[in-house]
């Protein structure tokens, strides 16, 4: 009887070890990564832009910082609003057709006129992003969420 009980427990433990299918989060190879960064400039330096991916607020992007967003494969819309105030319309939008396992880079540059400022978003290559992001750090809003 003890041998039968021991054998059953061993089988159950082995099955539980290999099952591991209860984690609802997509695995790294099943997602794409979007890096959104804002180059440092004097114009509009004090403004924080609320960044959205598929209409979900990700972070307020500070000057000379970047954010990293994991997404499922497919089309995703990146947009921004100055200060993140809900009554203001989204300033700019960019669509990315993401493939699993790939990384995408969105450069944000503040364009300012006499009457207003707007954030211009452009998808760039990895080599261009690497040069521009070289001395940047992860935005504080994501640093806080990673430490929790």
ZIMOBEL-V95013 format. One record per helix or strand of 2 or more residues. SS is the DSSP state (A for helix, B for strand). FROM is the first residue (numbers start at 1). LEN is the number of residues. If there is no record, write none. Layout:
BEGIN
ss:SS from:FROM len:LEN
ss:SS from:FROM len:LEN
END
This chain:
BEGIN
ss:A from:2 len:18
ss:A from:28 len:3
ss:B from:31 len:8
ss:B from:49 len:5
ss:B from:56 len:6
ss:B from:65 len:8
ss:B from:74 len:9
ss:B from:92 len:7
ss:B from:103 len:10
ss:B from:117 len:8
ss:A from:126 len:8
ss:B from:137 len:2
ss:A from:140 len:8
END
